[in-house]
Amino acid sequence: MELTYHWEGDVLIPDLKLEDGSNYQIGKYGKMRQRYLFENHHAMYTHLVLTEKLWKHLEEVDMECNDMMDMLTVRMAEREGVTEHLKSVDQLGWVRKMNNIRSRAEEVVLHDLIYMD
């Protein structure tokens, strides 16, 4: 395996690319998971990096988190009667309730998907 390098300022940086050539889209939750693994499970993080599975894992976690957030937000809003009618009648009340719902949904997502081992 031959490495090539490029200059960035006064430093030579290796040109490293994933073998599968994929371009992964990592969002907020993927970055949170990456930080959690790096700080708390460094061996697992290193293994994922060396086997080139880290970015795929982070993208999957990010997608799962976003899907779970959407699902929980809709279910909680239905259960608590936060509707479009409420939005048209009492906008600030609707915003207050939806922010509360999103906050609680995010707590569940963080606990169940980001900070799991």
Helices and strands as residue ranges (DSSP letters): E 5-8, E 11-14, H 28-40, H 42-50, H 54-79, H 84-89, H 91-109, I 110-114
